[in-house]
Amino acid sequence: MIAAAATAATTAAAVLPDGLGWETLVLLCIAAFAAGWIDAVVGGGGLLQLPALLLVPGITPLQALATNKLASVFGTASSSASYYVTVRPSLRTTLPMAGIALAGAYGGASFASFLPASVFKPVIVGALLVVALITLFRPTLGAVTRLKYRGTRHLLTGLAIGVSIGFYDGLLGPGTGTFLIISLVGFLGYDFLHASAQAKIVNFATNVGALLFFIPLGAVLWPFGLVMGVANFIGALVGSRMAIARGSRFIRVLFLIVVAVLIAKLGWDIWNENLR
């Protein structure tokens, strides 16, 4: 992997626009590492990684979105493996969720070029505000696992979460892991640690689903994506191990911080779009 990353890094530096060099690639890798760490704990790493790609001159929004998904696949694979080995989330629920989320993400990505993000952003901000208030004023939420349903109803609820958030990830993406975690905590009754573990596996599937749509379009910038993917992988490994060691309380606090940042970021986007 290291040899492949070095080759990709050389290629990526070679295809950078005039006036940009290794420092740009280093900054992208720092953003990818931080994004992998945040994503592994509570989701929302795309808040760093996607804007970093969009700052590179010559990269279109579609290329940035597709390349972000490639880098994120590495991170979600890393954190999924770490969580599975230690936390052992139930695959009976997680794998069907992941499968239908992959299909949902492919469908969402196919709509991404037709529907403006501005249509959804106010709704997302409202949903995040509700999520933040519920989490803030219910300190016992997600402290321990108390499953709300059993059997078929449990699985069907999980599938509904998977397809809806998978579609959202393919269509827009910001905060997908965050929405997955709070849905698993609020609707199914998992604690934050087990919800994070399952969310990473499902999020890995949504990234793959979106890539299945973007790769045939030729939108993925492979040298950038592979180099950032290695940094994202390492960041996710560090983040998942820290989350496992510190438990649900640590995840809950960081979760609230990330939700607040998401609200601020999307709110700022809405403000700027309305001023145009």
Secondary structure, 3 states (H helix, E strand, C coil): CHHHHHHHHHHHHHCCCCCCCHHHHHHHHHHHHHHHHHHHHCCCCHHHHHHHHHCCCCCCHHHHHHHHHHHHHHHHHHHHHHHHHHHCCCHHHHHHHHHHHHHHHHHHHHHCCCCCHHHCHHHHHHHHHHHHHHHHHCCCCCCCCCCCCCHHHHHHHHHHHHHHHHHHHHHCCCCHHHHHHHHHHHHHCCCHHHHHHHHHHHHHHHHHHHHHHHHHHCCCCHHHHHHHHHHHHHHHHHHHHHHHHHHHHHHHHHHHHHHHHHHHHHHHHHHHHHHC
